[in-house]
Amino acid sequence: MTSLFTGTLIHNEVDATDGERVYTRKLVAQTHAGSRVPIFDPHALSTPLVLGESYDLVHMFGVARGMHLLSDPAPEPPPARAEMLLRVFDRAPATLGFTQAQVLDAHWWIPDDLTPFMPEGAMARSWVLLQTPVGRMLASHRSLVRRLGAVPTGAPFTWTRARLDLIAINGMPYPPPQHSVQHLWPDAEALEMTDSRPLPPELIEQLRQHQEWLESDGASGQRLLLERADLRGLSLLGRQLRRSVVFKSLLNGSDLRASDLSEAGLSSSVLLETRLDEAVLERMDAAGAILRGASLVRAQADGIWLEDADLTGVNAQHARMAHAELAGAHLENSNFEDADLRGSNLESVHLSGAILTGARLQGAFLEGADGIETVRADWIIVGDEVESQRLEDSAVRLWLHEAVRRKVCIADL
């Protein structure tokens, strides 16, 4: 059995709730050597864990500041005054207790024995496997390349502050999303339909097999696995596509309204002007995908992975995208009015012409974002998930300018 990090759970704190749903948790795990490692759990995977028990955890090396290869000069620290204005990303711990790691494998794939316990999107990509003083963990290849310029195997690097995100618990099946598409639009067939080409018979059978695979928990049927498929202009309205993998495929103009794509893998696919309104996209992996002109109005997309994706001109009004991974994404001329972006990673995003009026940005991370001079935002909500603050007019502009210059989020000015 593959093991990356083993520790005894000594702290498991509920950090914030949304109604009756646990929204985030903070953990501390103690290794056999006595090191205490703080962990951020954005999806409340750790809710059933018991204090004092030992667990094998899969972490992702998350947002970091001051990162550089040991062969490079260290970056200059921020001014002391700026440090007084900063609060660590999403109230997570300021330090991990260690500040160095080494790249064991720059292109590591999830092994078969871990597959049942991982989110589906994790298997559709390669990861960077890191060795740290407390154990092994994973990192996004795209994120490390953005920060370090290159990720050669064997390379050591360091940082000043960082965060660990819990991805999975070895031996514990990955929980399904809390939303089900059947509760959104139960009369999906009665919705106004637009011109779409008919579903090919082969795809209809694949969808039936996928539904059976989901309902039987993998005992029968077959998961939908497509690569370089042509799904342009198809009506997949209200379809159950949870945990499917549709890699490097074309979905231009397709109708996916009210569909369930939670935990699906759509990385590097093309979804030009695709309709995803009120779709369930929780924990979907669409890193590097092209969604120009797509509509995500009221989409439920907590934890969606859109790193380096092209969302130019996207309409995401009222979308729920808390703890989304949007680093490096193109958001030019997009509309995020009244969207929930709490705790999301917006590092180095491109925001020219974007609309953020009413966006909830508590705990959001915007270091390195560009185009903020043309962002349209009459008011936004900032702070953290416990104490929030509404900013208006010039205060919005000041907050954005401060946030993009810093390597952790600004909780309050």
C-alpha positions as CSV (number, residue, x, y, z in Angstrom):
1,M,0.0,0.0,0.0
2,T,1.4,3.4,-1.0
3,S,1.9,5.6,2.0
4,L,2.9,9.3,1.8
5,F,2.4,10.8,5.3
6,T,1.3,9.1,8.5
7,G,0.5,11.0,11.6
8,T,-1.7,10.9,14.8
9,L,-4.6,13.4,14.7
10,I,-4.2,15.6,17.8
11,H,-6.4,18.6,16.7
12,N,-9.5,18.8,14.4
13,E,-11.2,22.2,14.6
14,V,-14.2,23.3,12.7
15,D,-13.2,26.7,11.2
16,A,-16.4,27.8,9.5
17,T,-19.8,26.6,8.6
18,D,-22.4,27.4,5.9
19,G,-25.8,26.6,7.3
20,E,-25.5,23.0,8.6
21,R,-22.6,22.2,6.3
22,V,-19.1,22.1,7.6
23,Y,-17.2,24.4,5.3
24,T,-13.6,24.1,6.4
25,R,-11.6,22.4,9.0
26,K,-8.1,22.8,10.5
27,L,-6.2,19.8,11.6
28,V,-2.9,19.1,13.4
29,A,-1.2,15.7,12.8
30,Q,1.8,14.5,14.9
31,T,4.4,12.3,13.2
32,H,6.2,9.4,14.9
33,A,9.1,11.7,15.4
34,G,7.0,14.2,17.3
35,S,6.7,16.9,14.6
36,R,3.3,18.7,14.6
37,V,2.0,19.4,11.1
38,P,-0.9,21.8,10.5
39,I,-3.3,20.9,7.7
40,F,-6.1,22.7,6.0
41,D,-9.1,20.6,5.0
42,P,-11.3,22.6,2.5
43,H,-13.8,19.8,1.9
44,A,-14.3,18.6,5.4
45,L,-13.0,15.1,4.5
46,S,-11.7,14.8,8.1
47,T,-15.1,15.3,9.8
48,P,-15.3,11.6,10.9
49,L,-11.7,11.3,12.0
50,V,-11.1,10.5,15.7
51,L,-8.5,12.3,17.8
52,G,-5.7,10.1,19.0
53,E,-6.0,7.8,16.0
54,S,-3.3,7.4,13.4
55,Y,-4.1,8.1,9.7
56,D,-2.3,7.9,6.4
57,L,-3.0,11.3,4.7
58,V,-2.5,12.6,1.2
59,H,-1.6,16.3,1.2
60,M,-1.1,18.9,-1.5
61,F,1.5,21.6,-1.0
62,G,-0.7,24.6,-1.4
63,V,-0.3,28.4,-1.4
64,A,3.2,29.5,-0.6
65,R,5.2,32.7,-0.3
66,G,8.9,33.3,-0.6
67,M,9.4,30.1,-2.7
68,H,12.6,29.7,-4.7
69,L,15.1,27.0,-5.7
70,L,18.0,26.8,-3.3
71,S,20.3,27.7,-6.2
72,D,18.5,31.0,-6.7
73,P,18.7,34.1,-4.5
74,A,16.0,34.5,-1.9
75,P,13.2,37.0,-2.7
76,E,13.1,40.3,-0.7
77,P,10.8,40.2,2.3
78,P,7.8,42.5,2.3
79,P,7.9,45.8,4.3
80,A,7.2,45.5,8.0
81,R,4.1,47.6,7.7
82,A,2.7,45.3,5.1
83,E,3.2,42.4,7.4
84,M,0.9,44.1,9.9
85,L,-1.9,44.2,7.4
86,L,-1.7,40.6,6.4
87,R,-3.4,37.6,7.6
88,V,-2.3,34.1,6.5
89,F,-4.4,32.6,3.7
90,D,-7.8,31.6,4.9
91,R,-6.7,31.7,8.6
92,A,-4.5,28.7,8.0
93,P,-1.3,28.3,10.1
94,A,1.6,30.6,9.2
95,T,4.2,28.0,9.3
96,L,4.5,24.2,8.7
97,G,7.4,23.8,11.0
98,F,9.7,23.1,8.0
99,T,10.7,25.2,5.0
100,Q,12.4,22.9,2.5
101,A,11.4,20.1,0.2
102,Q,13.0,18.1,-2.7
103,V,11.4,17.0,-5.9
104,L,11.3,13.1,-5.9
105,D,9.4,12.8,-9.2
106,A,8.4,15.7,-11.4
107,H,5.7,13.6,-13.2
108,W,4.2,11.3,-10.7
109,W,0.9,9.5,-11.3
110,I,-1.5,8.3,-8.6
111,P,-0.9,4.5,-8.1
112,D,-3.7,2.0,-8.4
113,D,-3.9,1.2,-4.7
114,L,-4.6,4.9,-3.9
115,T,-7.2,5.4,-6.7
116,P,-10.3,4.4,-4.6
117,F,-9.6,7.1,-2.0
118,M,-8.7,10.0,-4.4
119,P,-11.0,12.5,-6.1
120,E,-11.5,11.4,-9.8
121,G,-9.7,14.5,-11.2
122,A,-6.5,13.6,-9.4
123,M,-6.0,10.6,-11.6
124,A,-6.3,12.5,-14.9
125,R,-3.1,14.5,-14.2
126,S,0.5,13.9,-13.2
127,W,1.7,15.4,-9.9
128,V,5.0,16.5,-8.5
129,L,6.0,14.1,-5.6
130,L,7.9,15.9,-2.9
131,Q,10.0,14.7,0.0
132,T,9.8,16.8,3.1
133,P,11.2,16.4,6.7
134,V,7.8,15.0,7.8
135,G,7.0,12.8,4.9
136,R,6.0,12.8,1.2
137,M,3.3,15.1,-0.3
138,L,2.0,16.2,-3.7
139,A,2.2,19.5,-5.5
140,S,0.7,20.9,-8.7
141,H,3.1,20.8,-11.5
142,R,1.6,24.0,-13.0
143,S,1.9,25.9,-9.7
144,L,5.5,24.9,-9.1
145,V,6.5,25.8,-12.7
146,R,4.8,29.2,-12.3
147,R,6.7,29.9,-9.0
148,L,10.0,28.3,-9.7
149,G,10.3,28.4,-13.5
150,A,11.3,24.7,-13.7
151,V,10.7,21.6,-11.7
152,P,13.6,19.1,-12.3
153,T,13.6,15.8,-10.4
154,G,16.0,16.1,-7.5
155,A,15.7,19.9,-7.2
156,P,15.6,21.2,-3.6
157,F,13.5,24.4,-2.9
158,T,12.5,26.5,0.0
159,W,9.8,28.9,1.1
160,T,9.0,31.2,4.0
161,R,5.3,30.4,4.5
162,A,3.1,27.7,3.0
163,R,-0.1,25.7,3.5
164,L,-1.0,22.0,3.2
165,D,-4.3,21.0,1.8
166,L,-5.8,17.6,2.6
167,I,-6.6,15.7,-0.7
168,A,-7.5,12.3,0.6
169,I,-7.4,9.9,3.5
170,N,-5.8,6.5,2.7
171,G,-8.3,3.7,3.3
172,M,-11.3,6.0,3.5
173,P,-13.5,6.2,0.3
174,Y,-13.7,9.7,-1.1
175,P,-17.1,11.1,-0.2
176,P,-19.5,12.2,-2.9
177,P,-20.5,15.8,-3.3
178,Q,-23.3,17.0,-1.1
179,H,-25.4,18.2,-4.0
180,S,-27.4,16.0,-6.4
181,V,-28.5,17.3,-9.8
182,Q,-31.9,15.7,-9.5
183,H,-32.8,18.2,-6.8
184,L,-31.9,21.2,-9.0
185,W,-34.1,20.8,-12.1
186,P,-36.3,17.7,-11.7
187,D,-38.2,18.6,-14.8
188,A,-35.1,19.1,-17.0
189,E,-36.8,17.7,-20.1
190,A,-39.4,20.4,-19.8
191,L,-36.9,23.2,-20.1
192,E,-36.7,25.1,-23.4
193,M,-34.4,23.2,-25.7
194,T,-32.2,24.8,-28.4
195,D,-31.0,23.2,-31.6
196,S,-28.6,20.4,-30.7
197,R,-27.4,17.5,-32.7
198,P,-28.7,14.2,-31.5
199,L,-26.6,12.0,-29.2
200,P,-24.8,9.3,-31.0
201,P,-26.1,5.8,-30.1
202,E,-22.6,4.8,-28.9
203,L,-22.6,7.7,-26.5
204,I,-26.1,6.9,-25.2
205,E,-24.9,3.4,-24.3
206,Q,-21.8,4.8,-22.7
207,L,-23.9,7.2,-20.6
208,R,-26.2,4.2,-19.6
209,Q,-23.1,2.2,-18.6
210,H,-21.8,5.1,-16.6
211,Q,-25.0,5.5,-14.7
212,E,-25.0,1.8,-13.8
213,W,-21.4,2.1,-12.7
214,L,-22.2,4.9,-10.4
215,E,-25.3,3.3,-8.9
216,S,-23.5,0.0,-8.3
217,D,-20.5,1.7,-6.9
218,G,-18.3,0.2,-9.6
219,A,-19.7,-3.4,-9.3
220,S,-21.2,-3.3,-12.8
221,G,-21.4,-1.0,-15.8
222,Q,-18.4,1.1,-16.9
223,R,-17.2,4.5,-16.1
224,L,-17.3,7.1,-18.9
225,L,-13.7,7.6,-20.1
226,L,-13.3,9.7,-23.2
227,E,-10.2,11.2,-24.8
228,R,-10.2,13.6,-27.8
229,A,-13.9,13.0,-28.2
230,D,-16.1,15.3,-30.3
231,L,-19.1,16.3,-28.2
232,R,-19.7,19.7,-29.8
233,G,-23.3,20.9,-29.9
234,L,-24.7,18.0,-27.9
235,S,-27.5,18.3,-25.4
236,L,-26.4,16.7,-22.2
237,L,-29.0,18.6,-20.1
238,G,-29.4,17.2,-16.6
239,R,-27.1,14.2,-17.3
240,Q,-25.4,12.3,-14.6
241,L,-21.7,12.7,-15.4
242,R,-20.2,12.6,-11.9
243,R,-16.7,11.1,-11.8
244,S,-16.5,10.8,-15.6
245,V,-13.2,11.6,-17.4
246,V,-13.5,13.6,-20.6
247,F,-9.9,14.5,-21.4
248,K,-8.8,16.9,-24.2
249,S,-12.2,16.8,-25.8
250,L,-14.4,19.3,-27.7
251,L,-17.6,20.4,-26.0
252,N,-18.1,23.7,-27.8
253,G,-21.7,24.9,-27.6
254,S,-22.9,21.8,-25.7
255,D,-25.8,22.1,-23.3
256,L,-24.7,20.9,-19.9
257,R,-27.2,22.9,-17.8
258,A,-28.1,21.2,-14.5
259,S,-25.8,18.3,-15.3
260,D,-23.7,16.7,-12.5
261,L,-20.0,16.9,-13.4
262,S,-18.8,16.8,-9.8
263,E,-15.3,15.1,-9.5
264,A,-15.2,14.8,-13.3
265,G,-12.0,15.3,-15.2
266,L,-12.1,17.7,-18.1
267,S,-8.6,19.0,-18.1
268,S,-7.4,20.5,-21.3
269,S,-10.8,20.2,-22.9
270,V,-12.4,22.9,-25.0
271,L,-15.8,24.3,-23.9
272,L,-16.3,27.4,-25.9
273,E,-19.7,29.0,-25.1
274,T,-20.8,25.8,-23.3
275,R,-23.9,26.2,-21.1
276,L,-23.2,25.0,-17.5
277,D,-25.8,27.1,-15.7
278,E,-26.9,25.5,-12.4
279,A,-24.6,22.5,-13.1
280,V,-22.9,20.7,-10.2
281,L,-19.2,21.1,-10.7
282,E,-17.9,20.5,-7.2
283,R,-14.2,19.4,-7.3
284,M,-14.3,19.1,-11.1
285,D,-10.8,19.2,-12.6
286,A,-10.7,21.4,-15.7
287,A,-7.1,22.6,-15.4
288,G,-6.0,24.1,-18.7
289,A,-9.4,23.9,-20.2
290,I,-10.8,26.6,-22.5
291,L,-14.2,27.9,-21.4
292,R,-14.3,31.2,-23.3
293,G,-17.8,32.6,-23.4
294,A,-19.2,29.7,-21.3
295,S,-22.2,30.3,-18.9
296,L,-21.9,29.1,-15.3
297,V,-24.7,31.1,-13.8
298,R,-25.6,29.7,-10.3
299,A,-23.2,26.7,-10.9
300,Q,-22.3,24.9,-7.7
301,A,-18.6,24.6,-8.1
302,D,-16.9,24.5,-4.7
303,G,-13.4,23.2,-5.0
304,I,-13.3,23.3,-8.8
305,W,-9.9,23.2,-10.3
306,L,-9.4,25.7,-13.1
307,E,-5.7,26.4,-12.9
308,D,-4.4,28.1,-16.1
309,A,-7.9,27.7,-17.7
310,D,-9.2,30.3,-20.1
311,L,-12.4,31.8,-18.8
312,T,-12.4,34.9,-20.9
313,G,-15.9,36.3,-21.1
314,V,-17.4,33.7,-18.8
315,N,-20.7,34.5,-17.1
316,A,-20.5,33.2,-13.5
317,Q,-23.0,35.3,-11.8
318,H,-24.2,33.9,-8.5
319,A,-21.9,30.9,-9.0
320,R,-20.6,29.2,-5.9
321,M,-16.9,28.6,-6.3
322,A,-15.5,28.6,-2.8
323,H,-12.0,27.2,-2.4
324,A,-11.6,27.1,-6.2
325,E,-8.2,26.8,-7.8
326,L,-7.9,29.5,-10.4
327,A,-4.2,30.3,-10.3
328,G,-3.0,31.7,-13.7
329,A,-6.5,31.6,-15.2
330,H,-7.7,34.1,-17.8
331,L,-10.7,35.9,-16.4
332,E,-10.7,38.9,-18.8
333,N,-14.2,40.4,-19.3
334,S,-15.7,37.7,-17.1
335,N,-18.7,38.3,-14.9
336,F,-18.4,37.1,-11.3
337,E,-21.2,39.4,-9.9
338,D,-22.4,38.0,-6.5
339,A,-20.2,35.0,-6.9
340,D,-18.9,33.1,-3.9
341,L,-15.1,33.0,-4.2
342,R,-14.3,32.5,-0.5
343,G,-10.9,31.0,0.1
344,S,-10.1,30.7,-3.6
345,N,-6.7,30.8,-5.1
346,L,-6.6,33.7,-7.7
347,E,-2.8,33.9,-7.8
348,S,-1.6,35.5,-11.1
349,V,-5.0,35.6,-12.7
350,H,-5.8,38.0,-15.5
351,L,-8.7,40.3,-14.5
352,S,-8.9,43.0,-17.1
353,G,-12.5,44.1,-17.5
354,A,-13.8,41.5,-15.0
355,I,-16.9,42.3,-13.0
356,L,-16.6,41.5,-9.2
357,T,-19.5,43.5,-7.8
358,G,-20.9,41.7,-4.8
359,A,-18.2,38.9,-5.0
360,R,-17.4,37.2,-1.7
361,L,-13.6,37.3,-1.4
362,Q,-13.1,36.3,2.2
363,G,-9.7,34.6,2.4
364,A,-9.1,34.8,-1.3
365,F,-5.5,34.9,-2.5
366,L,-4.8,37.4,-5.3
367,E,-1.0,37.8,-5.3
368,G,0.3,38.6,-8.7
369,A,-3.1,39.2,-10.4
370,D,-3.1,41.8,-13.2
371,G,-5.6,44.0,-14.9
372,I,-7.2,45.2,-11.6
373,E,-7.2,48.8,-12.9
374,T,-10.1,47.9,-15.2
375,V,-12.0,45.6,-12.8
376,R,-15.5,46.7,-12.2
377,A,-16.7,46.3,-8.6
378,D,-19.0,48.7,-6.8
379,W,-18.7,46.6,-3.6
380,I,-17.1,43.4,-2.4
381,I,-17.0,41.3,0.8
382,V,-13.6,40.7,2.3
383,G,-12.1,39.6,5.6
384,D,-12.2,35.9,6.6
385,E,-14.9,33.4,7.0
386,V,-15.6,34.4,10.6
387,E,-15.4,38.2,10.4
388,S,-16.3,39.8,7.1
389,Q,-16.4,43.4,5.9
390,R,-18.2,45.1,3.0
391,L,-16.0,47.5,1.1
392,E,-17.3,50.0,-1.4
393,D,-16.0,52.3,-4.1
394,S,-12.4,53.5,-3.4
395,A,-11.9,51.0,-0.6
396,V,-12.4,48.2,-3.1
397,R,-9.7,49.6,-5.3
398,L,-7.3,50.0,-2.3
399,W,-8.0,46.4,-1.2
400,L,-7.3,45.0,-4.7
401,H,-4.0,47.0,-5.1
402,E,-2.8,45.7,-1.7
403,A,-4.0,42.1,-2.3
404,V,-2.2,41.7,-5.6
405,R,1.1,42.9,-4.2
406,R,1.2,40.5,-1.3
407,K,1.8,36.8,-1.0
408,V,-1.0,36.2,1.5
409,C,-4.5,37.5,1.5
410,I,-5.3,40.8,3.1
411,A,-8.1,40.1,5.6
412,D,-8.8,43.7,6.7
413,L,-7.5,47.1,6.0
